[in-house]
Amino acid sequence: MNLKKLGNTEVFIPEIGLGTWNYKGGVEPLRAGIKLGASLIDTAEGYYTEDIVGEAVRSFRDEVIIATKVSGRNLAHDSVIKSCEASLEKLGTDCIDLYQIHWPNPLYPIEGTMRALEKLVDRGCVSYVGVSNFSARQMSEAQRYFPNYPIVSNQVLYNLNSRDIEKELLPYCLDNEVTVMAYTPLDNGRLCRPGDGILSEIAAETGKTEAQVALNWCVCQENVIVIPKADSVVKTVENCGASGWRLSPEQLRMLDEGF
Ligand SMILES: NC(=O)c1ccc[n+]([C@@H]2O[C@H](COP(=O)([O-])OP(=O)(O)OC[C@H]3O[C@@H](n4cnc5c(N)ncnc54)[C@H](OP(=O)(O)O)[C@@H]3O)[C@@H](O)[C@H]2O)c1
């Protein structure tokens, strides 16, 4: 499993993590992924999967990076603190490795949200703070109200069919040493299906599957990691096989042109 730096920290994270939105696989797929080096699990208070994540990692908590999120409706200062306490309880841990703001919400001034997050880091309840679904402008505003720590990641939609972030957000994150955590990297399974298109052509050429090619395409970007969700051990193992090799520049060019 290839590792990448988390933001501008000295922490290294796997380029393939494990998503858990709508996750119904129990502990085994998560444990199989972790065994293969996919030791970052993404969850959220809004997914109702924090308890299964906590259960899956209980006996080797220190080997895993847990990323969870506070919901957009809980961004008032005191609600952030309460949400974090509830997440710690459900995850069965005393520290969240990466705590992310799930969605920006104009109803709550970002200043109060960031002040709460700073308190949580100061108290040792959270190691690093990230955001999700933030534009470059929203990131830079949030960072202004969080002067003592870096915002290390932004979790956003990114896959071969959804490339909006390439215009502004991806370059901003690269310039500011922010990790991009690509969600829905398989386009909800649509990029896993064999067919007669360029994805299947390159899968045949590389001896990999369509899903592995689609994930590898994302992580070919220097600061991007992916968090595919899979309910089975077989698919999880397959997705972990998207790391440890690279598409060639010519294959990347063909995919860029074909999508
Ligand atoms: N921050 C946000 O706002 C946000 C939004 C969406 C998602 N996310 C995060 O990103 C994670 C991933 O995104 P996602 O769940 O939307 O979509 P995804 O990972 O692109 O796709 C998941 C779908 O692909 C299928 N799949 C996975 N691996 C496969 C394989 N190797 N072969 C065939 N099918 C495969 C899964 O099947 P099975 O499940 O049946 O195995 C599932 O139906 C989420 O779980 C969540 O953690 C975050």
The ligand as an ORCA input file, in Angstrom:
! r2SCAN-3c Opt
* xyz 0 1
  N     -18.195     13.755      2.580
  C     -19.275     13.475      1.883
  O     -20.177     14.314      1.695
  C     -19.386     12.107      1.295
  C     -20.388     11.835      0.321
  C     -20.438     10.545     -0.208
  C     -19.523      9.583      0.224
  N     -18.585      9.878      1.181
  C     -17.596      8.865      1.658
  O     -16.989      8.235      0.543
  C     -17.203      6.821      0.630
  C     -17.274      6.191     -0.749
  O     -18.257      6.790     -1.540
  P     -19.614      6.064     -1.956
  O     -19.950      5.036     -0.951
  O     -20.590      7.168     -2.215
  O     -19.330      5.443     -3.392
  P     -18.230      4.489     -4.074
  O     -17.201      4.077     -3.104
  O     -17.819      5.184     -5.326
  O     -19.113      3.256     -4.525
  C     -19.661      2.335     -3.623
  C     -20.418      1.308     -4.453
  O     -19.484      0.615     -5.289
  C     -19.566     -0.763     -5.040
  N     -18.192     -1.320     -5.097
  C     -17.150     -1.035     -4.286
  N     -16.048     -1.692     -4.677
  C     -16.405     -2.442     -5.743
  C     -15.715     -3.356     -6.569
  N     -14.410     -3.598     -6.395
  N     -16.393     -3.962     -7.579
  C     -17.716     -3.702     -7.796
  N     -18.432     -2.844     -7.028
  C     -17.783     -2.210     -6.009
  C     -20.149     -0.916     -3.665
  O     -20.802     -2.162     -3.598
  P     -21.185     -2.895     -2.195
  O     -21.341     -1.835     -1.184
  O     -22.442     -3.616     -2.521
  O     -20.088     -3.806     -1.853
  C     -21.101      0.262     -3.616
  O     -22.328     -0.048     -4.253
  C     -18.479      6.723      1.455
  O     -18.680      5.433      1.954
  C     -18.218      7.774      2.490
  O     -17.319      7.300      3.475
  C     -18.507     11.131      1.687
*
